[in-house]
């Protein structure tokens, strides 16, 4: 009997060793594959940027956007460089915006310009979202270098945002941050949606995205400086999110003030920036409810013909929910940028549940993240010695939030940058906390 038990123990022991060794080999193989992909995306970004200034070309292959640099894209590319340990490349991007007055207007940075020997403004509007993301990139560069210039730059952008934050505690907008400053009356349509005077001006629009971004920047600045004004600004953002953005009926966040449209990035960014415990103060279990909402309403499997003529199936999220996509007259699509945002949101959930001692939930979101990355990475297109993605799986498609996607066949810096962030496990909205 003892011999039988001993043989059984040995068999279990050897089985455990076999499973462990196979798992270890797979994990090592997966890690090497992730490193290969990250190097490919980094190579593409470095091959598709302005040689003088180091800023990225946002949409390569669409002549309408030839040599365009979009400010938000620059911020995320700088963050990708930080995540990859390419600090000097990140410095070059942030230094450009810090010291080039040609891209500043109305107290902030313009949306887009054409890079080259001369800096030519292309989209002269000034929006808080892109500006705050530049501040987020700068504060992370400060955390990595301790260079005071980057802390000062992040503080300057934060002051710009605080100046546009509603300070009237009797107003329903209290704590919210306007989409942009008022425009110059000398220019028709200045600081209006689509430069159209018949559409709302940016200082009348309060978006959830800007409030989430602002919360993340203010929190990191409070960590870096200890100054209470940043903690106050962050808490005021939270109050606005609770009173104006939270959709209790659908357990998610609305796109903005009196705007219940679904924006998928808002859900992922809220998960990343706020985390499980803080979202529990909105509604118990909200973080998981939000993740479930995105999976049920915005996640799709689509067939995609890549630029190198591979027909592939990819799973990822749309910019909007499927009902809105249908109302826009298009089939569901996959945004690579927004899908990698979801991968980082899953990572935040995994880490939070690990800290809370909820191992099963942590494992659930780790598996979800791995499955999502496994679907997205093989679709990457090899070109010019590197890897990148189109802006979305459909070219010239209505996004559902003001713009159309670039033309079919074009590749975009933002997809490659977010792929690096996801592969490195670097989430700019919570990394500094």
C-alpha positions in Angstrom: 0.0 0.0 0.0 2.8 2.4 0.9 4.6 1.5 -2.3 1.5 2.3 -4.3 1.1 5.6 -2.6 4.7 6.4 -3.2 4.4 5.5 -6.9 1.3 7.7 -7.1 3.1 10.6 -5.5 6.0 10.2 -7.9 3.6 10.2 -10.9 1.9 13.4 -9.7 5.3 14.9 -9.0 6.6 14.2 -12.5 3.3 15.3 -14.1 3.6 18.6 -12.2 7.2 19.0 -13.3 6.2 18.3 -16.9 3.3 20.9 -16.8 5.6 23.4 -15.2 8.3 23.0 -17.7 5.9 23.2 -20.7 4.3 26.4 -19.2 7.8 27.9 -18.6 8.9 27.1 -22.1 5.6 28.6 -23.5 6.0 31.7 -21.3 9.6 32.2 -22.5 8.6 31.7 -26.1 5.7 34.2 -25.7 8.1 36.7 -24.1 10.6 36.4 -26.9 7.7 36.9 -29.4 6.5 40.0 -27.6 10.0 41.4 -27.6 10.2 40.8 -31.4 6.9 42.6 -32.0 7.9 45.5 -29.8 11.2 46.0 -31.6 9.3 45.9 -34.9 6.8 48.6 -33.9 9.7 50.7 -32.5 11.6 50.4 -35.7 8.6 51.5 -37.8 8.1 54.6 -35.6 11.8 55.6 -35.9 11.6 55.1 -39.7 8.5 57.3 -40.0 9.3 60.5 -38.2 10.7 63.9 -39.0 14.4 63.7 -39.1 15.0 67.2 -37.7 12.5 67.3 -34.9 11.9 63.6 -34.1 8.1 63.9 -34.1 6.1 61.1 -35.7 4.2 61.2 -39.0 0.7 60.3 -37.9 -0.8 58.7 -41.1 1.7 57.3 -43.5 0.4 56.5 -47.0 -2.5 58.9 -47.1 -1.5 61.9 -49.2 -4.2 64.0 -47.5 -2.1 63.8 -44.3 1.4 63.8 -45.8 3.9 64.6 -43.1 1.1 65.5 -40.7 2.0 65.3 -37.0 -1.0 65.1 -34.7 -0.2 66.4 -31.2 -2.0 63.5 -29.4 -0.1 61.0 -31.5 3.2 62.7 -30.6 2.4 62.4 -26.9 1.6 58.7 -27.1 4.7 58.0 -29.3 6.8 59.8 -26.6 5.2 57.5 -24.0 6.0 54.5 -26.2 9.6 55.6 -26.4 9.7 55.8 -22.6 8.1 52.4 -22.2 10.8 51.0 -24.6 13.6 52.7 -22.7 14.4 55.0 -25.6 14.6 58.1 -23.4 16.5 60.4 -25.7 13.9 59.9 -28.4 11.2 60.8 -25.9 13.1 63.9 -24.9 13.4 65.0 -28.5 9.6 64.9 -29.0 8.8 66.7 -25.7 11.5 69.3 -26.2 10.1 70.1 -29.6 6.7 71.0 -28.1 8.3 72.8 -25.2 10.4 75.1 -27.3 8.6 75.6 -30.6 6.3 78.7 -30.2 5.0 78.0 -33.8 2.8 75.2 -32.4 1.3 77.2 -29.5 -1.8 79.2 -29.7 -4.6 80.5 -27.3 -2.5 79.2 -24.3 -2.1 75.7 -25.6 -0.7 73.4 -28.4 -2.5 73.2 -31.7 -4.0 69.9 -32.9 -1.8 69.2 -35.9 1.0 70.6 -38.1 3.1 69.6 -41.1 6.7 68.8 -40.1 9.7 69.8 -42.1 12.3 72.6 -42.3 9.4 75.0 -41.6 6.6 74.2 -39.2 3.3 74.8 -40.9 0.1 74.7 -38.8 -2.5 72.4 -40.4 -5.3 72.1 -37.7 -5.0 75.3 -35.7 -7.7 74.3 -33.1 -6.5 73.9 -29.5 -8.1 71.0 -27.6 -7.5 70.0 -24.0 -7.3 66.3 -24.7 -4.2 66.4 -26.8 -2.6 69.0 -24.5 -3.3 67.0 -21.3 -1.8 63.9 -23.0 1.3 65.9 -23.8 1.4 66.8 -20.1 1.0 63.1 -19.2 4.0 62.2 -21.4 6.1 65.0 -19.9 5.4 63.9 -16.3 6.4 60.4 -17.1 9.5 61.6 -18.7 10.2 63.5 -15.5 9.7 60.4 -13.4 12.3 58.6 -15.7 14.9 61.4 -15.8 14.2 63.7 -12.8 14.8 66.6 -15.3 13.1 69.6 -13.9 12.2 70.9 -17.4 9.7 68.1 -17.9 8.0 68.6 -14.5 7.7 72.4 -15.4 6.3 71.6 -18.8 3.7 69.2 -17.3 2.8 71.9 -14.7 2.3 74.5 -17.4 -0.1 72.3 -19.2 -1.9 71.5 -16.0 -2.3 75.2 -15.2 -3.9 75.6 -18.7 -6.3 72.8 -17.9 -7.2 74.1 -14.4 -7.9 77.5 -16.0 -10.6 75.8 -18.1 -12.0 73.7 -15.2 -15.4 74.8 -13.9 -14.8 76.2 -10.4 -18.4 77.2 -9.6 -19.5 74.6 -7.0 -23.2 75.5 -7.6 -23.0 74.7 -11.3 -23.9 71.3 -12.7 -20.6 71.5 -14.6 -18.5 71.9 -11.5 -15.2 70.0 -11.8 -15.5 69.5 -15.5 -12.9 70.7 -18.0 -13.9 72.5 -21.2 -12.8 70.8 -24.4 -10.9 74.0 -25.4 -10.4 77.7 -24.8 -12.6 80.3 -26.5 -11.5 81.2 -30.0 -10.4 84.4 -31.7 -13.4 86.3 -33.1 -11.2 87.4 -36.0 -11.4 83.9 -37.5 -14.7 82.5 -38.6 -15.5 79.2 -36.9 -12.4 79.3 -34.7 -12.6 76.8 -31.8 -15.9 75.3 -33.1 -16.5 71.7 -34.1 -15.4 71.4 -37.8 -14.7 75.2 -37.8 -18.5 75.6 -38.2 -20.1 78.5 -36.3 -23.3 76.6 -36.4 -21.8 73.9 -34.2 -20.9 74.1 -30.5 -17.7 75.9 -29.5 -15.1 74.0 -27.5 -15.6 76.1 -24.4 -19.2 74.9 -24.3 -18.3 71.2 -24.5 -17.4 69.1 -21.5 -16.2 65.7 -22.4 -15.6 62.7 -20.2 -12.3 61.9 -21.9 -10.8 65.2 -20.9 -11.9 64.8 -17.3 -10.3 61.3 -17.1 -7.1 62.5 -18.7 -7.0 65.5 -16.4 -7.5 63.3 -13.3 -4.5 61.2 -14.3 -2.3 64.2 -15.0 -3.3 66.0 -11.7 -2.8 62.8 -9.7 0.7 62.3 -11.1 1.6 66.0 -10.5 0.4 65.7 -6.9 2.6 62.7 -6.5 5.6 64.6 -8.0 5.1 67.9 -6.1 2.9 67.4 -3.1 1.0 70.5 -4.1 -2.6 70.3 -2.9 -4.0 72.3 -5.8 -3.4 69.2 -8.0 -5.2 66.9 -5.5 -8.1 69.4 -5.5 -8.3 69.5 -9.3 -8.2 65.7 -9.4 -11.0 65.4 -6.8 -13.1 67.9 -8.7 -12.7 65.8 -11.9 -14.0 62.9 -9.9 -17.0 64.8 -8.8 -17.9 65.8 -12.4 -17.4 62.2 -13.5 -19.8 61.0 -10.8 -22.5 63.6 -11.4 -22.3 64.0 -15.1 -20.5 61.1 -16.9 -21.6 58.0 -15.0 -24.5 56.2 -16.8 -26.1 54.2 -14.0 -28.6 52.4 -16.3 -25.9 50.9 -18.5 -23.0 50.7 -15.9 -20.6 52.7 -18.0 -19.6 56.3 -18.8 -21.2 58.6 -21.3 -19.2 60.5 -23.8 -19.8 63.9 -22.2 -22.1 66.3 -20.5 -25.7 65.6 -21.8 -24.1 63.2 -24.3 -24.9 59.6 -23.8 -23.1 58.2 -26.9 -20.8 55.3 -26.2 -17.1 56.1 -26.7 -15.1 52.9 -26.2 -11.9 54.6 -25.2 -13.6 56.4 -22.4 -14.5 53.0 -20.8 -10.9 51.7 -21.1 -9.3 54.9 -19.9 -11.7 55.1 -16.9 -10.7 51.5 -15.9 -7.0 52.4 -16.3 -7.1 55.8 -14.6 -9.5 55.0 -11.7 -9.1 51.3 -11.0 -11.3 48.9 -9.2 -11.5 50.4 -5.7 -12.2 54.0 -6.9 -14.8 52.8 -9.4 -16.5 50.9 -6.5 -17.3 54.3 -5.0 -19.4 55.0 -8.1 -21.1 51.6 -8.0 -20.1 48.4 -6.4 -18.5 46.1 -9.1 -18.5 48.9 -11.7 -15.1 48.1 -13.1 -16.2 44.6 -14.0 -19.5 45.8 -15.2 -17.8 48.3 -17.5 -15.5 45.7 -18.9 -18.5 43.4 -19.6 -20.3 46.3 -21.3 -17.4 46.8 -23.7 -17.1 43.1 -24.4 -20.9 42.8 -25.1 -21.4 46.0 -27.0 -18.1 47.1 -28.6 -16.0 44.0 -29.1 -16.2 42.3 -32.6 -14.5 39.7 -34.7 -14.0 41.0 -38.2 -12.3 39.8 -41.4 -9.5 42.1 -42.5 -7.4 42.2 -45.6 -4.0 43.6 -44.7 -2.0 45.9 -46.9 0.2 42.9 -47.8 -2.9 41.0 -49.0 -3.3 38.6 -46.1 -6.9 37.8 -45.2 -7.1 37.5 -41.5 -9.6 37.4 -38.7 -9.0 39.8 -35.8 -10.9 40.5 -32.6 -10.9 44.0 -31.1 -13.1 46.9 -30.2 -14.8 49.5 -32.4 -14.8 53.2 -31.6 -18.5 53.0 -30.8 -21.0 50.3 -29.9 -22.5 48.0 -32.6 -25.9 49.8 -32.5 -24.3 53.1 -33.3 -22.1 51.6 -36.0 -25.2 50.3 -37.6 -26.9 53.7 -37.4 -23.8 55.2 -39.1 -24.3 52.8 -42.0 -21.3 50.7 -41.6 -20.3 47.3 -40.3 -18.4 46.9 -37.0 -14.7 47.6 -37.3 -11.6 47.1 -35.1 -9.5 50.1 -34.0 -6.0 48.8 -33.1 -5.3 51.8 -30.9 -8.5 51.5 -28.9 -8.1 47.7 -28.7 -4.6 48.0 -27.1 -6.2 50.5 -24.7 -8.5 47.7 -23.6 -5.5 45.4 -23.2 -4.0 48.0 -20.7 -7.4 48.3 -19.0 -7.4 44.5 -18.5 -3.9 44.8 -17.0 -5.1 47.4 -14.5 -7.9 45.0 -13.5 -5.5 42.1 -13.2 -3.1 44.2 -11.0 -5.9 45.6 -8.8 -7.5 42.2 -8.2 -4.0 40.7 -7.3 -3.5 43.5 -4.7 -7.0 42.8 -3.3 -6.1 39.1 -3.0 -8.8 38.1 -5.6 -6.6 35.6 -7.5 -9.3 34.1 -9.7 -10.4 37.5 -11.0 -6.8 38.6 -11.6 -6.3 35.4 -13.6 -9.5 36.0 -15.6 -8.3 39.4 -16.8 -4.8 38.2 -17.4 -6.2 35.6 -19.8 -8.5 38.2 -21.4 -5.5 40.4 -22.0 -3.4 37.6 -23.4 -6.2 36.5 -25.7 -6.7 40.0 -27.0 -3.0 40.5 -27.7 -2.8 37.1 -29.4 -5.5 38.3 -31.8 -4.1 41.7 -32.5 -0.4 41.1 -32.9 -0.4 38.7 -36.0 -2.3 41.3 -38.0 0.6 43.8 -37.8 1.8 44.8 -41.2 5.5 44.6 -42.0 6.8 47.6 -44.0 10.0 49.6 -44.1 11.9 47.3 -41.8 9.2 47.5 -39.1 5.7 46.8 -38.0 2.6 49.0 -37.8 -1.2 49.0 -38.2 -3.8 50.9 -40.2 -5.9 53.3 -38.1 -8.7 50.7 -38.3 -9.8 47.7 -40.3 -11.9 49.9 -42.6 -10.5 52.8 -44.6 -12.5 56.0 -45.1 -15.0 54.8 -42.5 -17.1 57.1 -40.3 -15.6 56.9 -36.8 -18.7 58.1 -34.9 -16.8 60.9 -33.1 -16.4 63.7 -35.7 -13.8 62.1 -38.1 -13.3 59.4 -40.7 -10.5 56.9 -40.7 -7.6 57.5 -43.2 -7.7 55.8 -46.5 -7.2 52.0 -47.0 -3.6 51.0 -47.1 -2.3 53.9 -44.9 -0.5 53.1 -41.6 -0.8 55.1 -38.4 1.8 55.9 -35.7 -0.8 55.6 -32.9 -1.4 51.9 -33.4 2.3 51.1 -33.3 2.8 53.3 -30.2 -0.1 51.7 -28.3 1.1 48.2 -29.2 4.4 49.0 -27.5 2.6 50.3 -24.4 0.5 47.2 -24.2 3.4 44.8 -24.8 5.6 46.6 -22.2 2.7 46.7 -19.7 3.1 50.5 -19.5 -0.2 52.3 -18.8 0.3 56.1 -18.9 -3.0 56.7 -17.0 -2.0 54.8 -13.9 1.7 54.0 -14.2 2.9 56.9 -12.0 0.6 56.1 -9.1 
